[in-house]
């Protein structure tokens, strides 16, 4: 069984971290640090709660004044690097969390801290309270960060101001009017780092959910500038493509009413027990005398708690089909238990989607 993400916070991790912290703050007692971490309710805490608890424990050992604590935080990061302390992914999120929790009233010190911390561990969640409290100066800072020599800082400029960043604090002012984001995206759309370009595409995709017309304007301006920008705009339009947005489909060369046939559409598992897989297949034939581009997807209408159905779209392929080409396509869709989706027994539906248009549907049942 895979370990839970929250289990990055093991006793060995805290013991090793406290010994590093002791090199920077000699008064730190590693045993006391661990005692403060492992309170009676520790096991019940999920990842974010464990992270916040670690932030509070760290605060106990640092200067109480935020401006004095920041240099200690940054020295500790440098010591971790010098000691080649192993970093998996999320365990050090308590560093940016410290700035978010204790630095909100000291903008300039926090900007300095976040710029350095994000080069060690990502800080896109921590910048968001500052964007809400100081929208104009923080967006000016994000634009400045978008020209930073370090790609991790440039990524923070884009990722931190995503209007719909998952699992993050909402930024309603940027959902309503994303114009302040545009100079950042302009600076980064052709960035040499794929890490940064992916963030630009994700930001663009967020914007498309509330302001599709603005994304269409960027699409017209950016497409064809370089292979990098072509990838960014395509990936940034993925929600509009899934929604079957006519202008976007046409822009990428997909006919709304593509001349093709879908034949022998079958659900091979009309009853899917929870934990098993839906299996289906169909035949696609290009009826056109010329090659044509086809974006092929399928939709699963998941049953909700109130017995209504909600569609989620999954991509099969995007490619050109030769004249009268015929292919058989088979797919599986898992109903194994995952933490991000709850399955409800009962009637479900499966659909085939061609160039944004739903063409065929079949029903199936999920059982306990």
C-alpha positions in Angstrom: 0.0 0.0 0.0 1.4 3.4 -0.9 2.3 5.7 2.0 0.3 8.8 2.6 1.8 12.1 1.7 1.5 13.3 5.2 3.9 10.6 6.2 6.8 12.6 4.9 6.8 14.0 8.5 8.4 11.0 10.2 10.4 11.1 13.5 13.6 10.7 11.5 12.9 13.7 9.5 12.3 16.0 12.5 15.3 14.6 14.3 17.6 15.3 11.3 16.0 18.7 10.7 16.4 19.8 14.3 20.1 18.9 14.2 20.5 21.1 11.2 18.6 23.9 12.9 20.8 23.5 15.9 23.8 24.5 13.8 22.1 27.8 13.1 20.5 28.3 16.5 22.7 26.5 19.0 20.1 26.8 21.8 17.8 24.4 19.9 17.3 21.1 21.7 16.5 18.4 19.1 14.7 16.3 21.7 12.5 19.2 22.8 11.8 20.0 19.1 10.5 16.4 18.6 8.5 16.5 21.8 6.7 19.6 20.7 6.1 18.1 17.2 4.6 14.8 18.4 1.7 16.0 20.5 -1.1 13.5 21.4 -3.2 14.6 18.4 -0.4 14.4 15.8 -1.6 11.1 14.3 -5.0 12.6 13.6 -3.6 15.6 11.7 -3.6 15.6 7.9 -0.8 17.0 5.8 -1.7 20.7 6.0 -2.4 20.5 9.7 1.0 18.8 10.2 2.7 21.5 8.2 1.0 24.3 10.1 1.8 22.6 13.4 5.5 22.4 12.4 5.4 26.1 11.5 4.2 26.9 15.0 6.8 24.7 16.6 9.6 26.3 14.5 8.3 29.7 15.6 9.0 28.7 19.3 12.7 28.3 18.5 13.1 31.5 16.4 13.2 35.2 17.3 9.7 36.4 18.0 10.2 39.4 15.7 9.5 38.4 12.1 12.2 40.6 10.7 14.8 38.9 13.0 13.4 35.4 12.3 13.7 35.7 8.5 17.5 35.7 8.4 17.5 32.6 10.6 15.1 30.9 8.2 17.3 31.7 5.2 20.4 30.6 7.0 18.7 27.3 7.9 17.9 26.7 4.2 21.5 27.4 3.3 22.6 24.9 6.0 20.2 22.3 4.6 21.7 22.8 1.2 25.3 22.6 2.5 24.5 19.4 4.4 22.8 18.0 1.2 19.7 17.3 3.2 17.3 15.1 1.1 14.2 17.0 -0.1 11.3 14.9 -1.4 8.7 17.5 -2.3 6.4 19.0 0.3 8.0 18.5 3.7 9.6 22.0 3.8 6.4 23.8 2.9 6.5 25.1 6.5 9.2 27.7 5.4 6.8 29.6 3.1 4.0 28.9 5.5 6.0 30.7 8.2 6.1 33.8 6.0 2.4 33.6 5.3 1.5 33.2 9.0 3.9 35.7 10.6 4.9 38.1 7.9 1.6 39.5 6.5 2.2 42.9 8.2 5.7 43.3 6.9 5.5 43.3 3.1 9.0 44.1 2.2 10.6 41.6 4.5 8.2 38.9 3.3 8.9 39.7 -0.4 12.6 39.2 0.3 12.0 36.0 2.2 9.7 34.5 -0.4 12.0 35.3 -3.2 14.7 33.2 -1.5 12.6 30.5 -0.1 10.9 29.7 -3.4 14.3 28.8 -4.8 14.4 26.0 -2.2 10.7 25.0 -1.9 7.8 26.4 -3.9 6.0 29.4 -2.3 2.9 29.8 -4.6 0.4 29.2 -1.8 2.1 31.7 0.6 2.0 34.7 -1.8 -1.7 34.6 -2.0 -2.6 36.3 1.3 -0.2 39.1 0.3 -1.9 39.4 -3.1 -5.2 39.9 -1.3 -3.9 42.4 1.2 -1.6 44.3 -1.1 -2.9 43.6 -4.6 -1.2 46.4 -6.5 2.3 46.3 -5.0 2.3 42.5 -5.0 1.3 42.3 -8.7 4.1 44.8 -9.5 6.5 42.5 -7.6 5.2 39.5 -9.5 5.9 41.3 -12.8 9.4 42.0 -11.5 9.9 38.3 -10.5 8.9 37.3 -14.0 12.2 38.6 -15.2 14.3 37.0 -12.4 17.4 35.0 -13.5 16.2 32.0 -11.4 13.5 29.9 -13.1 11.9 29.0 -9.7 11.3 32.7 -9.0 9.9 33.2 -12.5 7.5 30.3 -11.9 6.4 31.8 -8.7 5.4 34.9 -10.6 3.0 32.9 -12.8 1.9 30.1 -10.4 1.3 32.4 -7.4 -1.3 34.6 -9.3 -3.2 31.8 -11.0 -6.9 32.8 -10.5 -7.9 29.2 -9.7 -4.8 27.6 -8.3 -6.0 24.2 -6.9 -6.0 23.8 -3.1 -5.1 27.4 -2.7 -6.8 30.6 -1.3 -9.1 32.2 -3.9 -8.1 35.5 -5.7 -11.6 36.9 -6.7 -10.1 40.2 -8.0 -8.0 38.2 -10.6 -10.9 36.0 -11.5 -13.0 39.1 -12.3 -10.2 41.0 -14.1 -7.1 39.1 -15.0 -5.5 42.0 -16.8 -2.8 42.5 -14.1 -1.6 38.9 -14.9 -1.0 39.5 -18.6 2.4 41.3 -18.4 3.7 38.3 -16.4 2.4 35.8 -19.0 3.8 37.9 -21.8 7.2 37.8 -20.2 7.1 34.1 -19.6 5.2 32.6 -22.6 8.5 31.7 -24.3 10.5 31.0 -21.2 13.5 28.6 -21.6 12.2 26.5 -18.6 9.5 24.0 -19.3 8.6 24.2 -15.6 7.8 27.9 -16.1 6.0 27.5 -19.4 3.7 24.8 -17.9 2.7 27.3 -15.2 2.0 29.9 -17.8 -0.3 27.4 -19.6 -2.0 26.5 -16.4 -2.6 30.2 -15.6 -4.0 30.7 -19.1 -6.3 27.7 -18.6 -7.5 29.2 -15.3 -8.3 32.5 -17.0 -10.2 30.7 -19.7 -12.8 29.5 -17.2 -13.9 33.0 -16.4 -12.7 35.1 -19.3 -12.6 33.0 -22.4 -12.6 36.0 -24.8 -9.4 37.3 -23.3 -7.7 34.0 -23.9 -8.9 34.0 -27.5 -7.2 37.4 -27.9 -3.9 36.0 -26.5 -4.3 32.9 -28.7 -4.5 35.0 -31.8 -1.5 37.1 -30.7 0.8 34.2 -29.5 0.1 31.3 -31.8 2.9 30.7 -34.3 5.5 32.8 -32.5 7.5 29.7 -31.5 7.1 26.0 -30.7 7.1 27.0 -27.0 4.3 29.5 -27.3 2.3 27.1 -29.6 2.5 24.4 -26.8 1.6 27.0 -24.2 -1.6 28.2 -26.0 -2.7 24.7 -26.8 -2.3 23.5 -23.3 -3.8 26.7 -22.0 -6.9 26.2 -24.1 -7.5 22.6 -22.9 -10.6 23.5 -20.9 -12.1 25.4 -23.8 -11.3 22.4 -26.1 -13.0 20.0 -23.7 -16.0 22.3 -23.6 -16.2 22.2 -27.4 -15.6 25.9 -27.8 -16.3 26.5 -31.5 -13.7 29.3 -32.1 -11.0 27.5 -30.3 -11.7 24.2 -32.1 -11.6 26.0 -35.4 -8.4 27.8 -34.5 -6.7 24.5 -34.0 -8.1 23.0 -37.2 -10.9 20.9 -35.9 -14.2 20.8 -37.8 -17.2 20.9 -35.5 -19.3 18.6 -37.7 -16.4 16.3 -38.8 -17.6 13.8 -41.5 -16.9 10.4 -39.8 -18.7 7.4 -38.5 -18.7 5.9 -35.1 -19.7 2.3 -35.2 -20.0 -0.7 -32.9 -19.9 1.4 -29.7 -20.0 -1.1 -26.9 -19.7 -1.1 -23.1 -18.1 -4.5 -22.3 -18.8 -4.1 -18.6 -22.4 -2.9 -18.3 -22.1 -3.5 -14.5 -18.9 -2.2 -12.9 -18.2 -3.1 -9.3 -16.6 -0.5 -7.2 -12.8 -1.0 -7.4 -13.0 -2.5 -10.9 -12.8 -1.0 -14.4 -15.2 0.2 -17.1 -14.3 -1.3 -20.5 -15.5 0.0 -23.8 -14.7 0.0 -27.5 -15.8 1.5 -30.8 -14.8 1.9 -34.4 -14.0 5.2 -35.9 -14.0 5.7 -39.7 -13.0 8.9 -41.6 -15.7 9.4 -44.2 -13.9 12.4 -45.8 -12.0 12.0 -49.1 -9.1 14.0 -47.6 -7.2 13.7 -44.3 -8.8 15.4 -41.4 -7.7 16.2 -37.8 -9.8 14.6 -35.1 -9.8 15.3 -31.4 -11.2 12.3 -29.7 -12.5 12.2 -26.2 -14.9 10.3 -24.0 -17.1 11.6 -21.1 -18.0 9.7 -18.0 -21.2 11.0 -16.4 -20.5 10.2 -12.7 -23.5 9.8 -10.4 -23.5 12.3 -7.6 -24.9 12.0 -4.0 -28.2 13.5 -5.1 -28.5 11.0 -8.0 -27.8 13.7 -10.7 -25.0 13.1 -13.3 -21.9 15.2 -13.8 -19.7 14.8 -16.8 -15.9 14.6 -16.7 -14.1 14.5 -20.0 -11.0 12.3 -20.8 -8.8 12.7 -23.8 -8.2 9.7 -26.1 -6.1 11.2 -28.9 -5.5 14.1 -31.3 -4.3 13.1 -34.7 -4.8 13.2 -38.4 -6.8 10.4 -40.0 -6.2 9.4 -43.6 -9.1 9.3 -46.1 -11.5 6.5 -45.3 -9.2 5.3 -42.5 -10.9 3.0 -40.0 -9.6 2.2 -36.5 -10.9 0.2 -33.6 -10.3 1.9 -30.2 -10.6 0.3 -26.8 -10.3 2.0 -23.4 -10.6 1.3 -19.7 -11.7 3.7 -17.0 -10.9 2.8 -13.4 -13.4 2.9 -10.6 -10.7 2.1 -8.0 -11.0 4.0 -4.7 -9.1 7.3 -4.7 -9.1 10.2 -2.3 -10.1 12.8 -4.9 -13.4 11.3 -6.0 -16.2 9.5 -4.3 -18.1 7.0 -6.3 -21.9 6.4 -5.8 -23.6 3.2 -6.9 -26.3 3.4 -9.6 -26.8 4.5 -13.2 -23.9 6.2 -15.0 -23.4 7.2 -18.6 -20.6 7.1 -21.1 -20.3 9.3 -24.2 -18.0 9.6 -27.2 -16.9 13.2 -28.1 -15.5 14.2 -31.5 -14.0 17.6 -32.0 -15.9 18.9 -29.0 -19.3 17.4 -30.1 -20.9 14.6 -28.1 -21.8 11.9 -30.7 -22.9 8.7 -28.9 -23.9 7.7 -25.4 -24.4 4.4 -23.6 -25.5 3.7 -20.0 -23.8 1.5 -17.5 -24.3 0.8 -13.8 -21.8 1.0 -10.9 -22.5 -1.6 -8.1 -21.1 -2.0 -4.6 
